[in-house]
Amino acid sequence: MPTSACSEIGKAGRAGDEGVAEMAPANFVKVSALTPDSLNVDLVVKVLSCDAQLHCLSSGTQFACVTVGDETGFVLLRLDSQQARLCDPGTTLVLRAARAELFHGQLRLELGRWSRIARVSNAAFTPSDNDVSAVKYGL
C-alpha cells in the first residue's frame, strides 16, 4: 500500500538502529493554524522569498528572514545563515519542531536548538496569499 510523503518524512530511524534517538511522530499542521503559542510544530512549506541577511552585533551571528508558505497562507521564518543556505525560492522544506514567536506584535516562525530543517522533493501545492505574519497580536 502506498504511503504519503508526509508519513515517510515523519519516520526517524530504522528497525534495528541502536543508539539512535527517535523523534516523535510528525503531526504536520498548516500555516493558517499557527498561533503565538504554537510550539513544536511540523510543517511542509515552500520558500517564496529569501530576504537580506541581518547581523547580530553582540554575537556576530547572521540571520535571514525567509518567507515560506503552504496552500493556507504564508509566514516569515527566521533562520541562521547555515540554515538559510537551504532556502532558494521554490524549494520545498520540512520544518520539524519549529515554534511561533511574536516580534513587534507579529507572528513569525523560528527554529530552536532541537528543530530540524530539510529539503524534500517539490510539493504539489500552490502557496496561498493569506499573510499570517500580518496579523497584529496585542500583548
Summary of the structure (lengths in Angstrom):
residues: 139
radius of gyration: 15.5
end to end distance: 48.4
largest distance: 53.1
contacts: 386
relative contact order: 0.21
helix: 11%
strand: 45%
